[in-house]
């Protein structure tokens, strides 16, 4: 079907970037409870029309993007549901999927909700930092909702969508991701959460700990030793603490498991260092270097950007 309009509920960095990326392709309707967020969205052209409250206007949209923080999503979905058009598909962009999908699925029409998460963002928050190219080349995970069938990761584009109920919704949300230059990938919510716990949420907490340890020194003195390594390693701590804590709590179980693995890895490094075992320490560091290189090589191998505008009718 040809999409009529996109409703973006939440006009911060991600919602604003979705809106800017769809500019000229689709009519964009926006909502945010924050007057400042609405003002910025109107000023930057992230949406064509800004609404102060949910209502009948939602029926104009065939695509609905829930771009609020994870903790606010259930209430937002419940308030939006009565106003949705019968053919509307709904997705979210939360960084944790299992808990969010379990909460949202009962609130939204069966077969019309597709849990999603674009692997793109910034340490900056708010719609004033929205970027129409934010998602270009990024993976955009799409998950079967609870009870929706399927579950393993599948390679390549938007293929491998689940048969039966929800197939059309998956295809339409995948087309939205492709229109924004992203690469849709299907993955089970639990596997997604395990992956991002280790590659996103754990690094965030590790960076917070690094910053806290450095801050134990007198600021004017240690500031002279701050260079690229510290800045790169702690960049993500600049995100809003409310956003960061919400992200971590939404994926608490997997993040706690990742923290335990991190403690074991640090413990091995500490033991080699404490006992002066140079060859063992070098070996651990070499394995870490090889692991990073392999992960980044795999990312580069499949990292050609999706064509902007691809698939959205």
KOLPA-803689 format. One record per residue: residue in one letter; x, y, z of N, C-alpha, C, O in turn. Coordinates in steps of 0.001 Angstrom, whole numbers, plus 500000, padded with zeros to 6 digits. Each point is the difference from the previous one (the first is absolute). Example, Ala and Ser with C-alpha at 12.3 -4.5 7.8 and 13.67 -1.06 7.14 Angstrom:
KOLPA-803689
A513190494310507800499110501190500000500900501200500000501036499981500665S498614501069498615500820501190500060499230501090500730500509501108500169
end
This chain:
KOLPA-803689
X500832498804500000499168501196500000500870501250500000501157499973500420X498263501118499101500721501276500037499742500662501340498852500226500385X502236500086500328499858500604501321499430501415499874500400500763499121X498667499576501762499359501312499959500813501058500738500270501076499467X500113498605501758500720500949500842500668499225501128499602498882500329X501418501733500253500683499422501162499724500876501209500163501219499942X499417498157501156499843500706501269501194499671500876500280498829500257X500425502191500201501192499823500831499663500511501391499835501200500218X500067497865500718499590500344501359501235500031500883500457498964500482X500076502220499724501275500213500676500941500676499033500406499396499008X499952501856501264500732500807499019501393500376500493500454501127499804X500216497923500836501378500200500423500970499685498883499673500157498824X501522499396501540501036499722499007499543498965498977500115500235498797X499364498616501662499631498932499075498730500356499237499968499892498775X498988500531501930498766500371499319500202501137499021499475499974498887X501296501035501534500279501110499098500796499576498774499771500503498900X501164498572501290500799499515498879499158499172499031500195500069498787X498861499141501756499069499277499129499211500992499159499860499828498789X499627501208501861499225500993499280500795500710498922499533500149498871X501670500288501478500833500682499005500356499064498846500029500422498844X500242498312501467500360499045498962498866499698499051500240499631498850X498518500519501607498834499741499151499535501243499252499051499933499219X501598501182501010499594501245499353499948499863498488500946499514499380X497945500916500027499847499925498558499503498665499490499682499874498818X500243499109502060499543498677499579498605499678500514499246499266499361X500414501294501806498789499594500683499535501155500886500822500718500569X497891499457499548499469501002500924500332499565501419499820498834500351X500664502095500467500498499676501334499195500752501061499923501229499990X499487498010500914499208500554501089500738499729501301500433498872500237X499718502135500607500809499831501203499249500312501275499065500801500017X501372498538501071499445500267501331501119499865501023500861499127499893X499107501748501095500883499882501156499352500759501149499472501091499783X500550498369501430499402500721501125500792501229500421499486500854500722X501775499241498827500878501102500387499849501166499010500287499834498815X499267501339501650499834501140499087501287500383499274499964500397498835X501170499484501850501271500352499371500320499033498871500478500419498945X499266498290501259500230499021498944499108500287498800500437499874498856X498323500511501398499097500351498895500501501232499260499961500057498771X500508500922501985500499501225499374501197499714499094500072500493498875X500872498700501635501194499675499214499621499213498754500542500256498924X498537498792501198499592499196498845499381500869498920500259499800498814X498922501163501592499394500907499025501050500905499369499967500261498797X500955500211502017501034500926499529500957499325499028500422500615499021X499926498125501237500962499288499145499345499298498814500693499511499108X497968500437500878499322499308498914500032498495500136499884499287499004X500275500210502230500030498552500200498655499364499681499944498831499617X498970501926500538498666499514499643499262501121499282500381501169500071X498554498442499238499200500985499276498968500654500914499692501182499851X499773498040501102499011500508500938500367499501501393500288498817500184X499702502085500796500295499632501388498706500048500811499259500981499936X500473497961500826498796499929500820500368500034501478501019499447500415X498133501212500372500217500111501437499475498791500756500449499727501114X498612499547498302499411498831500670499619498961498961499846500308498819X500004498468501635499546498926499127498513500157499742499257500516500835X500318499021497970498588500140499679499679499428498637500730499154499484X498181501306499937499515499461498738501010500118498869499978499208499058X500899501768501031500980500197498940500868498772499783500537499813498908X499612499334502124500812498791499848499433499063498935500735499206499412X497973500887500344499386499161498981500465500311498591499764499211499085X500895501931500723500540500342498683501249499186499674500363499875498831X500297499573502179501309499353499815499849498512499750499215499322500663X501548500177498370500075498553499782501256499405500627500096498782500150X500875502069500221501198499596500723500071500808501292499847501222499978X500382498106501138500101500684501287501297499578500675500246498811500203X500582502169500142501286499743500646499934500515501433499832501197500231X500301497890500726500032500372501415501451500276500375500801499074500124X499534502199500055501395500394500213500194500634501371500803500919500160X498456498585500828500143500470501378500982499107500750500328498920499511X500156501501501675500863499132500818499280498707500356498771499983500061X501968498927500178499373498702500273498939500036501099498935499399499857X501353501307501239499054500023501102498690500681499682498992499741500659X501003501133498335498784500729499632499203499306498911498887500422499687X501661498522499730499353499387498838498661499334500294499068500181499217X500780499050501881498695499370500222498859501006500093498951499800499387X501236501268501365498943501011500111499729500650498649498846500221499633X502221500083499627499832500623498687499234499084499058499095500449499297X501260498270500682499316499049499127498531499865500375499133499957499127X500588499976502170498615499862500446499167501212499621498836499855499627X501736501328500461499271501223499649499818500151498501499007500568499545X501960498917499677499916500132498549499079498963499370499363500278498984X500559498541501600499305498869499375498574500314499548499634499608498892X499535501081501908498613500229499566499881500861498753498963499976499337X502068500780500332499935500932498881500626499443498724499954500661498962X500629498138501089500723499479498840499050499597498878498900499501500240X501553500728498530499264499511498837500071498480499960500939499403500526X498067499972498849499948498542499959501157499369499265500345498848500261X500271501898498809501114499436499232501355500511500478501015499738499356X499020500985501760501259500580500472500902498936500600499538499099500700X501750501013499021500990499159500663500786500886500966500218501185499747X500201498210501367500649500733501077501358499367500278500125498776500039X500880502054500151501305499519500427500526500920501094499512501117500171X501482498407500563500662500837500995501486499989499701500451499260499127X500316501554501588501440500098499750500804499802501279501148500438500086X498259498907500905500665499832501288501237499116499883500039499082499180X500970501197501642501259499277499948499984498651500685500984499265499921X497922500386500752499805498659500556498671499503499469499052500775499875X500868497929499808498830499558499256499093499036500752498781500143499905X501738498891500832499141498969500572498964500603500948498804499755499839X501629501017501131499067500603500956499036500948499312498801499983500279X501716500841498826499156500969499316498951499294499147498827500374500019X501596498599499228499054499280499146498921499307500820498833499995499610X501543499427501511499013499336500855498998501001500553498828499668500178X501614501543500094499098501014500541499090500589498932498830500277500264X501703499918498525499247500689498962499071499085499206498935500436499562X501448498317500247499214499106499146498531499902500404499143500049499118X500515499815502169498583499905500357499229501312499789498769500000499979X501952501107499867499357501301499906499705500415498570499235500936499771X501368498370499258499913500397498600499314498919499175499973498841500413X499473501512498429499262499017499193500881498809499614501144500189499588X498338498598500541500781498798499644500462500054498549499245500370499101X502014499251500695500548499967498656500365501352499438500394500099498837X499483500961501973500275501349499507501159500671500724500359501136499691X500226498156501274501107500573500769501282499260499680500047498771500060X501000501981499598501315499435499684501035500661500906500343501161499774X500169498144501246501047500579500836501245500313499169500425499181499185X500155501991501018501167500388499209501033500748500816499713500519501079X501492499527498386501088500738500650501068500355498976500732499117499555X499380502163500056501095500419499118501299500116500795500034500634501055X501032498752498433501299500061500672500719501279499591501043499970499347X498380501134501050500552501316499671499584500961501095498959499817500631X501836501191499594499673500968501031501164500941500225500897500110499164X499080500554501951501018500986500323500001500200501504499020499693500678X502091500827499840500021500352501416499169501257500262499708500335501148X499918500353497775499152501180500134498537499571499982499635499050499307X499544501639501443498590499663500060499169501219499636500425501143500169X498385498585499330499096501086499646499900500196498505500930499703499251X497921500802500328499734500173498582500895500990499296500130499955498777X500489500939501971500876500977499332501220499319499378500659500581499137X499649498180501299501124499266499436499555498978498948500812499206499525X497918500811500115499483499048499015500736500154498674500387501101499610X499797497768499703500807499965498781499314499085498985499756498833500309X499925501659498491499324499144499024500844498810499558499457499020499490X501868501048500696500874498902499608500416499106501144500901499176499842X498460500968501313500429499274501198499998498490499790500858499307500546X498197500168498674499832498549499881500684499410498777499956498788499792X500677502053499397500576499501498754501096498966500282500982500284500686X498827498514498767500963498918500166499874499247501300500694499003500198X498432501445500707499867499353501305499091498780499913499076499963499187X501188499040501655499072498888500150498758500505500739500094500767500958X498741498782498569498737500317500676499360498662500342499443499333499128X500634500275502140499468498704500421498474500022500036499388500963500463X500015497962499042498559499783500076499777498657500662500624499007499625X498490500955501359499791498784500795498562499520499870499078500815499951X500718497869499993498634499494500103499446500346501372500690499814501002X498066500693499070499413500248501326499755498682500715499982498956499348X499828501050501965499749498757500720498852499217499367498920500544499770X501325498168499950498987499172499368499881500197498512499119499422499362X501786501413500057499886500315498580500671499014499095499916500141498780X500755498852501766500668499008499167501390500443499621500308501191500030X500535497858499613501353500305499575500851500388501177499537500001501140X501726500334498585500801500433501120501480500034499750500690500782500654X499848498430498450501439500019499783500368501160499107499177500497499231X502077499934500877500465501066499136500052499494498577500284498825499768X499449502037499288500093499609498601500868500982499261499915501199500266X500923498348498812500889500896499293499278500736498898499001499532499455X501541501650500228499623500662498778498686500742500023498941499406500204X501130501913499582498864500835499716498801499754500881500133499760501200X498663500304498182498767499786500741499440498627499728498828499749500283X501983499343499168499536498661499704499825499189501258500401500419501086X498987498392498761499819499116501133498943500470500967500040499636501175X498987501185498353498955500460500888499073498847500336499829499092499187X499569500927501995499215498857500428498756499814499153499345500974499628X500326497771500066498804499714499244498786500180500892500113499936501224X498710500293498166498780500098500767499769501396500529500387500999499393X498968499037501759499605501262500596501202500917500233501008499587500573X498869501651498978501058500977500216500979500123498868500866500875500043X499038498261498909500973500071498907499934501338499284501035500596499701X497756499880500023499863501281499314500561501127500867500684500892499498X499028499064501798500497501043500894501521500010500018500616501065499962X500000497743500098501464499931499967500538500628498725500949500783500042X498456498881498841500482500515498719499883501518499941500885500673499472X498040499859501059499802501454499942500955500738500926500496501068499644X499769498389501529500956500650500892501417499859499448500808500920500124X499498497926499263501303499842499344500166501030498894501087500548499818X497834499719499437500058501007498943500250501388500578500710500806499400X498707499474501763500260501276500671501474500127500350500608501044499765X499971497891500800501427500025500347500856500223498759500949500783500031X498720498536498885500771500146498763499876501408499432500958500538499445X497855500058500696499807501364499516500907500983500730500356501048499461X500009498611501750500880500866500794501466499643499809500870500568500660X499408498486498432501380499627499712500543498906500872501190499693499927X497968499699500908500450498968500923499889498619499370499442499842498915X501104499149501788499993498610499546499178499171500976500513499609501049X498222500112498634499169499231500937500503498585500175500382499338499035X499615500200502211500429498643500331499009499414500997499630500649500979X499945498114498762499087499326500907500785499266501076500992499335499702X498567500782501551500666499315501095498999499807501137499123500838500212X501011498068500508499165499785501172500297501064501050501144500424500162X497818500001500546500167501058500994501026499628501064500808500839500396X499171497910500073500933499589501051501439500041499510500898500404500739X499328499177498011501353500029499453500458501437499779501151500340500273X497954500493499237500312501424499861500469500577501327501012500698500057X498249499008501011500331500587501296501344499503500515500739500744500644X499574497994499071501303499475500407501119500708499235501024500365500578X498772499822498135501021500664499189500239501437500457501141500398500239X497780500381499882500196501418500322500464500188501441500619501016500320X499089498018500557500552500091501356501517500028499954500630500725500770X499964498494498333501456499883499930500648501073499132501161500346500220X498113500189498797500617500952499076499582501439500226500629500912499463X498327499314501320499501501350500205499825500339501478500545500996500474X498706498190500252499664500340501374501175499779500956500239500820500887X500493498079498935501203499777500814501057501072499740500551500535500962X499759499805497788500957501093499784499579501309500650500845500775500449X497854499472499603499517501222500646500341499996501491500518500987500524X499192497898500161500325499924501432501512499992500235500480500592500966X500270498738498152501459500001500141500552501407499842500910500402500725X498536500351498320500443501384499810499663500851501212500784500866500390X498054498894500209499630500738501212500984499718501127500390500909500732X500010497824499407500970499650501038501357500632499723500652500489500924X499783499510497822501274500630499643499996501480500357500965500508500571X497942500187499091499909501427500308500019500228501510500627500945500480X498685498187500269499956500156501451501376499812500622500363500738500916X500413498287498607501338499753500532500917501183499703500752500442500869X499185500072497897500848501150499658499632501213500844500873500781500380X497843499381499915499532501165500749500414499968501469499814500985500715X500748497893499741500489499948501377501242500868500182500347500375501120X500315499939497778501179500875500057499573501465499958498867500326499643X502060500543500729499729501437499977499820500438498541500906499813499188X497922500775500466499668500255498598501034500825499247500360499651498876X500124501434501718500927500865499277501294499275499663500636500299498989X499753498758501846501225499269499722499818498915498955500728499955499009X498301499170501211499844498856499095499507500413498627500179499264499030X499202501908500872499512500458498706501129500073498969499764499837498803X501461500409501666501142500076499078500309498649499360500637499937498948X498908498980501692500269498663499482498852499448499157500087498891499473X498852501878500404498856499537499201500331500139498524500285501095499517X499675497783499770500299500002498567498956499156499274498935499706500542X501386499909498228499032499317499149499462498714500574498814499705499854X502045499514500806499547498729500545498892500181501016498999499284499963X501168501663500941498974500251501015498738500564499365498892499582500336X501273501369498744498824500593499363499207498953499227498774499948500099X501928499210499125499311498980499211499312498971500891498883499567499716X501787500050501353499481498940500872498808500452500832499193499174500426X500691502122499808498944500492500890498970500863499281499138500591500652X500928499495498040499093500875499238498536499736500322499219500938500157X500403497781499942498583499673500153499423500468501329498780500101500134X502070500189500856499493500457501296499346501372499880499296500432500912X500929500248497982499417501327499816498504499960499745499358501049500039X500053497778499699498559499953499787499268500331501303500574499898501084X498187500487498805499197500334501171499986498838500989499759498862499597X500496501396501693499941498914500996498635499322500048499916498799500257X499025501950499503498665499394499981499878499009498851499455498909500168X501056501475498659499984499094498847500864498778500280499596498871499723X501593501358500826500917498896500266499477499021501019500097498789499803X499346501717501291499491499093501022498781499236499504499841498818500306X499298501847498929498841499313499440500401498894499045499401498925499999X501618501339499181500519499011499067500527498777500743499718498865499613X501042501364501448500586498886500750498939499196500749500042498770500004X499022501907500620498973499300500764499086499182499099499518498941500403X500239501540498382499139499259499074500634498689499558499304499098499534X502017500791500611500709498774499607500787499443501181501106499485499836X498319500624501339500717499740501250500594498600500080501172499849500346X498037499119499340500483498631500171501202499712499109501007499461500460X498884500899498265501116499735499084501213500857500345501139499557499847X498625501652500612501118500868500364500716499482501237501226500070500076X498029499414500892500640499410501177500851498794499603501092499812500535X498415499366498528500785498856499532501268500465499288501066499407500168X498813501658499036501173500537499302501001500584500984501209499864499806X498303500786501254500897500543501018500791498895500701501170500185500336X498193498681499881500700498876500620501121499508499086501103499724500472X498629500165498233501052499591499056501126501047499968501175499655499878X498451501610500233500984501077499994500899499910501226501211500202499902X498200499496501255500803499844501218501008498865499842501148500126500424X498428498772498971500917498881499794501154500398499083501153499658500260X498530501065498669501048500433499072500960500971500685501214499899499824X498253501032500950500862500922500743500834499257501041501165500325500232X498220498678500386500720499230501005501201499287499423501055499945500633X498798499505498165501132499329499356501120500989499706501175499699500210X498458501482499304501008501032499732500663500459501300501213500202500046X497991499961500998500544500444501287500971498977500580501053500360500525X498584498359499377500871498969500568501338499956499286501044499892500643X498935500190498025501249499991499237500850501218500330501223499906500106X498121501232500054500718501233500330500569499933501416501163500342500215X498040499229500735500412499964501394501208499094500201500894500314500785X499130498564498505501079499026500174501133500188498993500939499206499955X498964501845499245501077500332499078500213498979498897501125499839499527X497821499464500047500132498994498945499872500690498653498909500108499441X502213500353500051500007500832498797499442499263498785499185500553499261X501247498207500529499552499278498804498491499721500070499310500057498982X500184499644502208498563499753500135499207501281499748498973499976499321X501503501134501223499319501274499787499996500364498520498982500428499456X502169499395499900500075500301498566499070499095499202499386500438499027X500511498303501385499103499081499309498546500402500123499251499938499025X500346500475502163498629500460500200499703501234499159498929500121499405X502036500791500555499812501214499211499984499689498507499262500634499246X501536498407500321500011499615498590498667499368499597499482500271498917X499967498888501959498692499405499703498924501081499910499116499934499147X500965501056501734499038501096499966500131500793498707498998500366499387X502233499898500200500214500736498759499451499230498810499375500578499111X500865498105500876499489499176498915498488499937499979499385500009498934X500006499926502266498540499961500078499392501284499463499014499966499265X501571501163501102499485501282499501500138500089498492499074500426499310X502085499172500176500221500067498555499004499123499250499491500397498952X500227498406501578499060499099499339498597500592499994499298499908498993X500285500694502108498669500594500078499860501177499040498984500130499318X502025500717500630499928501159499119500131499595498536499410500635499126X501358498314500602500123499518498619498664499470499509499616500244498857X499671499028502004498683499488499626499035501147499743499177499934499087X500927501123501723499139501161499815500275500664498658499067500375499290X502222499773500354500339500628498735499569499149498817499609500531498960X500459498151501191499692499114498884498550500127499555499708499852498814X499388500417502105498588500098499635499473501419500092498791500228499966X502112500713500148499581501347500366499678500951498875499999501208500237X499725498335498549499641500943498956498627500575500293499074499253500318X500775502085499579498731500624500350498866499522499112500196499702498822X498613500230501764498822499721499208499660501221499174500281501120500426X499117498699498393499642501154499183498930500848500665498979499470500438X501233501828499644499021500862500612498698499919499211500000500040498770X498894499845501957498712499932499348499616498625499558498894499820499489X501960499190500679499711498666499521498799499386500681499915500008501228X499157499461498003498915499191500531498783500748500484498930499396500058X501151501884500299498843500711500545499118500453498863500423500778499144X498340498732500849499095500347498907499013501071500439499155500422499211
end
